[in-house]
Amino acid sequence: MSRRTSNYPKELQDRAVRLVEEVRSDHASEWAAIESVASNLGIGSAQTVHNWVRKAQVDAGARPGTSSVESAELRKLRSENRELRRANEILKAASHFFAAELDRPQR
């Protein structure tokens, strides 16, 4: 699974989330506030801002889900797990090779 890197700087993402929170009361819905902020900041899609807002809410504990910290830790642990499995496979192959060498008759 590949992850696409963001085209927007972290500072812009944080600013957009803050602005949505600030202007929410001036709009009929949260989506309207998100569309307004996306338009004002020149962000191509309101859905992008919506995703940033949801992620910020999860990270703050205001919404259920896996936080960014937990997600990063899971990625790290999965990567470490892959490396350990690879190392185990190498060790198994090496042990089979050396076991076969010990079983060969000596000349």
One Martini backbone bead per residue (centre of mass of N, CA, C, O) as a GRO file, in nm:
protein
  107
    1MET     BB    1   0.092   0.040   0.027
    2SER     BB    2   0.063   0.360  -0.084
    3ARG     BB    3   0.167   0.687  -0.007
    4ARG     BB    4   0.068   1.005  -0.045
    5THR     BB    5   0.200   1.298  -0.071
    6SER     BB    6   0.183   1.614   0.017
    7ASN     BB    7   0.135   1.937  -0.146
    8TYR     BB    8   0.108   2.052   0.143
    9PRO     BB    9   0.187   2.228   0.395
   10LYS     BB   10   0.153   2.201   0.729
   11GLU     BB   11   0.080   2.500   0.783
   12LEU     BB   12  -0.167   2.503   0.593
   13GLN     BB   13  -0.326   2.283   0.728
   14ASP     BB   14  -0.346   2.417   1.008
   15ARG     BB   15  -0.481   2.675   0.910
   16ALA     BB   16  -0.735   2.548   0.790
   17VAL     BB   17  -0.840   2.422   1.050
   18ARG     BB   18  -0.863   2.682   1.211
   19LEU     BB   19  -1.055   2.831   1.017
   20VAL     BB   20  -1.290   2.637   1.036
   21GLU     BB   21  -1.338   2.682   1.338
   22GLU     BB   22  -1.382   2.996   1.318
   23VAL     BB   23  -1.617   2.988   1.067
   24ARG     BB   24  -1.849   2.791   1.138
   25SER     BB   25  -2.066   3.001   1.256
   26ASP     BB   26  -2.094   3.155   0.958
   27HIS     BB   27  -2.225   2.880   0.874
   28ALA     BB   28  -2.456   2.631   0.802
   29SER     BB   29  -2.197   2.442   0.773
   30GLU     BB   30  -1.910   2.271   0.770
   31TRP     BB   31  -1.886   2.241   0.463
   32ALA     BB   32  -1.907   2.542   0.399
   33ALA     BB   33  -1.653   2.619   0.555
   34ILE     BB   34  -1.460   2.439   0.396
   35GLU     BB   35  -1.510   2.563   0.117
   36SER     BB   36  -1.423   2.849   0.191
   37VAL     BB   37  -1.134   2.788   0.280
   38ALA     BB   38  -1.036   2.650   0.024
   39SER     BB   39  -1.084   2.894  -0.157
   40ASN     BB   40  -0.913   3.111   0.002
   41LEU     BB   41  -0.637   2.914  -0.008
   42GLY     BB   42  -0.622   2.742  -0.284
   43ILE     BB   43  -0.762   2.469  -0.258
   44GLY     BB   44  -0.865   2.232  -0.478
   45SER     BB   45  -1.016   2.069  -0.231
   46ALA     BB   46  -1.248   2.026   0.013
   47GLN     BB   47  -1.176   1.733   0.090
   48THR     BB   48  -0.897   1.793   0.196
   49VAL     BB   49  -0.987   1.965   0.435
   50HIS     BB   50  -1.172   1.757   0.558
   51ASN     BB   51  -0.945   1.554   0.624
   52TRP     BB   52  -0.787   1.743   0.813
   53VAL     BB   53  -1.012   1.785   1.018
   54ARG     BB   54  -1.054   1.489   1.098
   55LYS     BB   55  -0.766   1.436   1.189
   56ALA     BB   56  -0.763   1.654   1.411
   57GLN     BB   57  -0.998   1.530   1.575
   58VAL     BB   58  -0.862   1.261   1.635
   59ASP     BB   59  -0.601   1.376   1.768
   60ALA     BB   60  -0.784   1.530   1.995
   61GLY     BB   61  -1.037   1.319   2.068
   62ALA     BB   62  -1.323   1.409   1.921
   63ARG     BB   63  -1.271   1.145   1.746
   64PRO     BB   64  -1.284   0.849   1.631
   65GLY     BB   65  -0.966   0.679   1.596
   66THR     BB   66  -0.660   0.690   1.437
   67SER     BB   67  -0.393   0.835   1.512
   68SER     BB   68  -0.099   0.956   1.398
   69VAL     BB   69   0.077   0.819   1.609
   70GLU     BB   70  -0.041   0.535   1.581
   71SER     BB   71   0.010   0.508   1.279
   72ALA     BB   72   0.318   0.535   1.289
   73GLU     BB   73   0.364   0.297   1.480
   74LEU     BB   74   0.240   0.080   1.297
   75ARG     BB   75   0.432   0.119   1.059
   76LYS     BB   76   0.689   0.055   1.217
   77LEU     BB   77   0.607  -0.231   1.316
   78ARG     BB   78   0.557  -0.354   1.037
   79SER     BB   79   0.840  -0.314   0.933
   80GLU     BB   80   0.984  -0.472   1.154
   81ASN     BB   81   0.835  -0.737   1.099
   82ARG     BB   82   0.940  -0.778   0.812
   83GLU     BB   83   1.240  -0.789   0.888
   84LEU     BB   84   1.219  -1.032   1.082
   85ARG     BB   85   1.109  -1.233   0.876
   86ARG     BB   86   1.348  -1.214   0.685
   87ALA     BB   87   1.562  -1.305   0.889
   88ASN     BB   88   1.437  -1.582   0.947
   89GLU     BB   89   1.462  -1.692   0.659
   90ILE     BB   90   1.769  -1.676   0.647
   91LEU     BB   91   1.825  -1.855   0.895
   92LYS     BB   92   1.686  -2.107   0.789
   93ALA     BB   93   1.858  -2.144   0.536
   94ALA     BB   94   2.127  -2.163   0.686
   95SER     BB   95   2.058  -2.410   0.864
   96HIS     BB   96   2.011  -2.604   0.628
   97PHE     BB   97   2.288  -2.582   0.503
   98PHE     BB   98   2.458  -2.670   0.759
   99ALA     BB   99   2.315  -2.938   0.803
  100ALA     BB  100   2.399  -3.060   0.530
  101GLU     BB  101   2.705  -3.041   0.581
  102LEU     BB  102   2.704  -3.234   0.835
  103ASP     BB  103   2.576  -3.490   0.673
  104ARG     BB  104   2.817  -3.518   0.519
  105PRO     BB  105   3.058  -3.704   0.414
  106GLN     BB  106   3.376  -3.757   0.488
  107ARG     BB  107   3.711  -3.785   0.330
   0.00000   0.00000   0.00000
